């Protein structure tokens, strides 16, 4: 299970616990509500609306966190690829440098051969 899945699972578990405790408190307060009438009903309605808004905000934040983590994973993967690319380029440059060094040695050797031929003439 990925960290995103665990985070979402924990959040859903917390939401379920909150709703379960809310239901328990509502059932315990049902006797009191009957006596209070419309005032407690409107207060209950306001609390339910606030809860809906809070749940929507939480969902948006969860989505933002997931998007950030996915973005960070993408950036991290991009950096790893870039690092690998730089290593390969460095290896290529080292190979080219070795080729240039070998060519330079051959040219110097050829130059010495020609100088010796000139001296013998």
PyMOL commands that set and color helices and strands:
alter all, ss='L'
color gray80, all
select helices_A, chain A and resi 3-28+30-36+38-120
alter helices_A, ss='H'
color red, helices_A
deselect
rebuild
show_as cartoon
